[in-house]
Amino acid sequence: MLTLGTNKIMNLDLGQMQDLTSYRKIAIASWRHPRDPSTYAMLDLPVEPALAYLDACSSKTPLTLTHYVTKISPLITAMLMEHMAHTSYDASRRCSLIP
């Protein structure tokens, strides 16, 4: 635990404490407590198979990746739920499949 006046957290020596610049102090003071529990991530996925599938589908309206993702999202969620139904966590928190 961090104790006042030291730079040690438990048994971790963090070295000499650095002074904060005025800019950093203002930035820290202007941050609010996060109220949104959302977590965002970026994925770099190959979309060529999806685009080929969309080109193969005949439709009056041109289909986009948004249409594709909207179509497959419930399918992926159902597959994930089915997988989780057959999954248990052992004492060491490693995922193992139930036979």
C-alpha atoms as a printed R data frame, in Angstrom:
   type eleno elety resid chain resno       x       y       z
1  ATOM     1    CA   MET     A     1   0.000   0.000   0.000
2  ATOM     2    CA   LEU     A     2   1.204   3.520  -0.747
3  ATOM     3    CA   THR     A     3   2.179   5.366   2.394
4  ATOM     4    CA   LEU     A     4   2.473   9.128   2.590
5  ATOM     5    CA   GLY     A     5   5.921  10.439   1.769
6  ATOM     6    CA   THR     A     6   7.259   7.286   0.166
7  ATOM     7    CA   ASN     A     7   7.423   5.967  -3.335
8  ATOM     8    CA   LYS     A     8   6.834   2.365  -2.391
9  ATOM     9    CA   ILE     A     9   3.751   0.362  -3.185
10 ATOM    10    CA   MET     A    10   4.020  -2.893  -1.303
11 ATOM    11    CA   ASN     A    11   7.488  -4.103  -2.251
12 ATOM    12    CA   LEU     A    12   7.793  -2.189  -5.529
13 ATOM    13    CA   ASP     A    13  10.342   0.640  -5.585
14 ATOM    14    CA   LEU     A    14   9.073   3.251  -8.035
15 ATOM    15    CA   GLY     A    15  12.149   5.459  -7.908
16 ATOM    16    CA   GLN     A    16  12.342   9.192  -7.371
17 ATOM    17    CA   MET     A    17   9.031  11.078  -7.495
18 ATOM    18    CA   GLN     A    18   8.871  13.519 -10.397
19 ATOM    19    CA   ASP     A    19   7.353  16.982 -10.157
20 ATOM    20    CA   LEU     A    20   4.222  17.544 -12.220
21 ATOM    21    CA   THR     A    21   4.096  20.360 -14.724
22 ATOM    22    CA   SER     A    22   1.374  23.012 -14.424
23 ATOM    23    CA   TYR     A    23  -0.214  21.648 -17.594
24 ATOM    24    CA   ARG     A    24  -0.419  18.149 -16.089
25 ATOM    25    CA   LYS     A    25  -1.887  19.472 -12.808
26 ATOM    26    CA   ILE     A    26  -4.610  21.355 -14.703
27 ATOM    27    CA   ALA     A    27  -5.337  18.305 -16.870
28 ATOM    28    CA   ILE     A    28  -5.686  16.044 -13.831
29 ATOM    29    CA   ALA     A    29  -7.887  18.575 -12.020
30 ATOM    30    CA   SER     A    30 -10.188  18.943 -15.034
31 ATOM    31    CA   TRP     A    31 -10.948  15.230 -15.295
32 ATOM    32    CA   ARG     A    32 -14.201  14.065 -13.809
33 ATOM    33    CA   HIS     A    33 -14.981  10.725 -12.294
34 ATOM    34    CA   PRO     A    34 -15.986   8.388 -15.151
35 ATOM    35    CA   ARG     A    35 -19.730   7.811 -15.198
36 ATOM    36    CA   ASP     A    36 -19.908   5.733 -18.342
37 ATOM    37    CA   PRO     A    37 -18.900   2.103 -17.718
38 ATOM    38    CA   SER     A    38 -18.509   1.405 -21.445
39 ATOM    39    CA   THR     A    39 -15.278   0.044 -22.806
40 ATOM    40    CA   TYR     A    40 -14.326   0.731 -26.378
41 ATOM    41    CA   ALA     A    41 -11.903  -1.160 -28.578
42 ATOM    42    CA   MET     A    42 -10.766  -1.100 -32.167
43 ATOM    43    CA   LEU     A    43 -10.423  -4.224 -34.263
44 ATOM    44    CA   ASP     A    44  -8.591  -4.601 -37.512
45 ATOM    45    CA   LEU     A    45 -10.451  -7.398 -39.293
46 ATOM    46    CA   PRO     A    46 -10.180  -8.634 -42.875
47 ATOM    47    CA   VAL     A    47 -13.425  -7.720 -44.644
48 ATOM    48    CA   GLU     A    48 -12.771  -9.178 -48.088
49 ATOM    49    CA   PRO     A    49 -14.872 -12.344 -47.440
50 ATOM    50    CA   ALA     A    50 -17.749 -10.206 -46.158
51 ATOM    51    CA   LEU     A    51 -17.566  -7.886 -49.153
52 ATOM    52    CA   ALA     A    52 -17.517 -10.886 -51.500
53 ATOM    53    CA   TYR     A    53 -20.628 -12.252 -49.751
54 ATOM    54    CA   LEU     A    54 -22.386  -8.884 -50.036
55 ATOM    55    CA   ASP     A    55 -21.513  -8.674 -53.747
56 ATOM    56    CA   ALA     A    56 -22.954 -12.169 -54.276
57 ATOM    57    CA   CYS     A    57 -26.261 -11.207 -52.645
58 ATOM    58    CA   SER     A    58 -28.730  -9.688 -55.066
59 ATOM    59    CA   SER     A    59 -30.736  -6.793 -53.716
60 ATOM    60    CA   LYS     A    60 -32.378  -3.599 -54.955
61 ATOM    61    CA   THR     A    61 -30.551  -1.693 -52.230
62 ATOM    62    CA   PRO     A    62 -26.753  -1.807 -52.240
63 ATOM    63    CA   LEU     A    63 -25.672  -3.757 -49.169
64 ATOM    64    CA   THR     A    64 -22.927  -2.420 -46.888
65 ATOM    65    CA   LEU     A    65 -20.795  -3.769 -44.059
66 ATOM    66    CA   THR     A    66 -23.332  -2.245 -41.650
67 ATOM    67    CA   HIS     A    67 -25.987  -4.572 -43.089
68 ATOM    68    CA   TYR     A    68 -23.591  -7.508 -42.748
69 ATOM    69    CA   VAL     A    69 -22.694  -6.763 -39.120
70 ATOM    70    CA   THR     A    70 -26.374  -6.227 -38.257
71 ATOM    71    CA   LYS     A    71 -27.180  -9.628 -39.762
72 ATOM    72    CA   ILE     A    72 -24.373 -11.616 -38.098
73 ATOM    73    CA   SER     A    73 -24.405  -9.974 -34.633
74 ATOM    74    CA   PRO     A    74 -27.358 -11.986 -33.268
75 ATOM    75    CA   LEU     A    75 -25.946 -15.161 -34.827
76 ATOM    76    CA   ILE     A    76 -22.571 -14.640 -33.151
77 ATOM    77    CA   THR     A    77 -24.263 -13.823 -29.843
78 ATOM    78    CA   ALA     A    78 -26.292 -17.037 -30.029
79 ATOM    79    CA   MET     A    79 -23.159 -19.057 -30.812
80 ATOM    80    CA   LEU     A    80 -21.332 -17.425 -27.905
81 ATOM    81    CA   MET     A    81 -24.189 -18.147 -25.499
82 ATOM    82    CA   GLU     A    82 -24.269 -21.768 -26.620
83 ATOM    83    CA   HIS     A    83 -20.515 -22.044 -26.094
84 ATOM    84    CA   MET     A    84 -20.786 -20.462 -22.643
85 ATOM    85    CA   ALA     A    85 -23.506 -22.944 -21.702
86 ATOM    86    CA   HIS     A    86 -20.986 -25.741 -22.263
87 ATOM    87    CA   THR     A    87 -18.147 -23.968 -20.463
88 ATOM    88    CA   SER     A    88 -17.254 -24.054 -16.790
89 ATOM    89    CA   TYR     A    89 -14.560 -22.394 -14.762
90 ATOM    90    CA   ASP     A    90 -12.443 -24.530 -12.496
91 ATOM    91    CA   ALA     A    91 -10.861 -23.399  -9.225
92 ATOM    92    CA   SER     A    92  -7.802 -21.949 -10.925
93 ATOM    93    CA   ARG     A    93 -10.041 -19.785 -13.170
94 ATOM    94    CA   ARG     A    94  -8.963 -21.525 -16.348
95 ATOM    95    CA   CYS     A    95 -11.704 -22.123 -18.862
96 ATOM    96    CA   SER     A    96 -12.414 -25.773 -19.511
97 ATOM    97    CA   LEU     A    97 -15.081 -27.410 -21.638
98 ATOM    98    CA   ILE     A    98 -17.598 -29.743 -20.029
99 ATOM    99    CA   PRO     A    99 -17.546 -33.120 -21.848
